[in-house]
Amino acid sequence: MPKRALKATTAAPAGGPYSHAVIAGDFIYLAGAVPALADGTMVTGSFAEQAHAAFRNLAAVAEEAGSSLDQAVRLGVYLRDFDDFAELNEIYAQYIKGDNLPVRTTLPVPLVGFDIEIDAVLYTGA
């Protein structure tokens, strides 16, 4: 199964030597999206502002890959402060909707310079 790497143009630039997404067969693997603007400027406001920015980046990469967050089968959410978990759930529900929800792992990690990072796996098959 061939794979194709994607460097998105409408999301924040990758912060290192990696692709925004890799398309392999019926799956799209999205790299961690952080709270940054398309020009790379970090969003440094409240947790809510940062979470919305990260979800917008993730959605932009999914769209450029020809899909959407509606096709997510797995999300990984990484929080600097696990006290933001309840607020995360409220914001998450604005982007991930429906009865057929993906699986999710949420972990506290020592992020530096931002409060949240989100990655995902999308399924594009039938």
Backbone torsions as a table, in degrees:
resi	resn	phi	psi	omega
1	MET	NA	117.0	178.5
2	PRO	-71.5	153.0	176.0
3	LYS	-119.2	155.4	178.8
4	ARG	-134.5	125.7	178.9
5	ALA	-87.0	147.4	-179.2
6	LEU	-126.6	128.1	169.5
7	LYS	-106.8	108.4	-176.4
8	ALA	-71.3	148.8	179.0
9	THR	-105.7	-14.4	-177.1
10	THR	-105.2	1.3	178.9
11	ALA	-112.7	170.3	176.5
12	ALA	-58.2	142.4	179.9
13	PRO	-62.0	150.3	177.0
14	ALA	-60.1	141.7	-177.4
15	GLY	-88.0	11.1	-178.9
16	GLY	-171.5	-167.8	-177.1
17	PRO	-82.2	69.6	178.2
18	TYR	-149.4	165.3	179.2
19	SER	-90.5	156.5	173.6
20	HIS	-68.4	-34.3	-178.3
21	ALA	-154.2	156.4	171.3
22	VAL	-128.7	127.4	177.9
23	ILE	-100.1	123.0	-178.9
24	ALA	-139.1	109.1	-177.7
25	GLY	61.7	-128.3	-178.6
26	ASP	-90.3	11.0	-177.0
27	PHE	-121.1	147.5	173.0
28	ILE	-123.0	122.8	179.8
29	TYR	-102.4	117.2	-177.6
30	LEU	-99.2	128.5	176.6
31	ALA	-67.0	164.8	179.1
32	GLY	-58.6	128.3	177.1
33	ALA	-100.2	131.9	-179.6
34	VAL	-111.1	168.2	180.0
35	PRO	-78.3	82.8	179.1
36	ALA	-139.0	156.9	175.9
37	LEU	-84.1	167.2	-178.1
38	ALA	-59.7	-24.1	178.5
39	ASP	-86.5	1.3	178.6
40	GLY	95.6	-8.1	178.7
41	THR	-66.8	127.5	179.8
42	MET	-74.0	140.4	172.5
43	VAL	-84.8	118.8	-172.8
44	THR	-113.3	14.7	-178.1
45	GLY	-78.2	-147.3	-177.3
46	SER	-65.5	168.4	175.7
47	PHE	-57.0	-43.3	-179.2
48	ALA	-59.4	-45.8	179.3
49	GLU	-61.3	-41.8	179.8
50	GLN	-68.0	-41.3	-179.3
51	ALA	-63.8	-44.8	178.2
52	HIS	-60.7	-41.8	179.6
53	ALA	-63.2	-42.3	179.0
54	ALA	-64.3	-44.6	177.8
55	PHE	-63.6	-38.6	177.5
56	ARG	-62.9	-40.6	176.6
57	ASN	-62.6	-46.4	179.7
58	LEU	-59.9	-44.6	179.7
59	ALA	-64.7	-38.3	179.1
60	ALA	-64.0	-41.6	178.5
61	VAL	-66.1	-44.0	178.4
62	ALA	-57.8	-43.2	-179.5
63	GLU	-65.2	-43.8	178.8
64	GLU	-64.9	-24.8	177.5
65	ALA	-83.7	-1.0	177.5
66	GLY	88.9	23.2	-177.5
67	SER	-139.6	-157.9	177.6
68	SER	-157.4	169.3	178.0
69	LEU	-66.6	-16.1	175.0
70	ASP	-62.5	-21.0	-178.5
71	GLN	-94.5	7.5	-178.3
72	ALA	-65.7	133.7	173.0
73	VAL	-109.4	-19.4	178.8
74	ARG	-152.0	136.5	171.1
75	LEU	-127.8	143.3	171.9
76	GLY	-115.9	127.2	-179.8
77	VAL	-121.2	129.3	-176.3
78	TYR	-119.4	122.2	-175.4
79	LEU	-115.9	137.9	173.6
80	ARG	-69.0	-40.1	-177.1
81	ASP	-125.6	113.9	-177.1
82	PHE	-67.0	-11.2	173.9
83	ASP	-66.1	-13.9	178.3
84	ASP	-85.6	4.0	-174.6
85	PHE	-58.1	-47.5	-178.2
86	ALA	-63.7	-42.8	178.5
87	GLU	-66.2	-38.1	175.2
88	LEU	-56.0	-47.1	-178.3
89	ASN	-59.3	-38.8	178.3
90	GLU	-64.3	-44.1	-179.1
91	ILE	-71.9	-42.5	178.6
92	TYR	-52.6	-43.9	-178.1
93	ALA	-64.3	-17.4	176.9
94	GLN	-79.5	-21.3	-177.0
95	TYR	-109.7	-29.9	-178.1
96	ILE	-115.2	106.7	-170.4
97	LYS	-125.6	167.8	172.7
98	GLY	104.5	-177.7	-178.7
99	ASP	-92.0	-19.5	-176.4
100	ASN	-102.7	65.7	-172.9
101	LEU	-74.8	149.2	176.6
102	PRO	-74.0	166.7	170.1
103	VAL	-76.4	158.8	-178.7
104	ARG	-148.7	142.1	170.7
105	THR	-119.4	132.4	177.5
106	THR	-123.9	124.3	-176.2
107	LEU	-129.9	144.1	170.2
108	PRO	-82.3	131.7	179.5
109	VAL	-140.0	156.7	-178.6
110	PRO	-82.2	68.7	177.1
111	LEU	-65.4	146.4	-179.1
112	VAL	-118.4	117.2	175.6
113	GLY	94.4	-6.1	176.9
114	PHE	-157.5	166.8	-171.5
115	ASP	-103.7	-10.5	-174.3
116	ILE	-152.7	146.2	171.3
117	GLU	-142.4	142.3	-176.0
118	ILE	-135.0	131.8	171.6
119	ASP	-121.8	168.8	-175.9
120	ALA	-156.4	159.1	169.2
121	VAL	-123.2	128.6	179.4
122	LEU	-111.3	145.6	175.9
123	TYR	-111.4	126.4	-176.5
124	THR	-111.2	0.9	-179.1
125	GLY	-76.1	-176.5	-176.8
126	ALA	-72.5	NA	NA
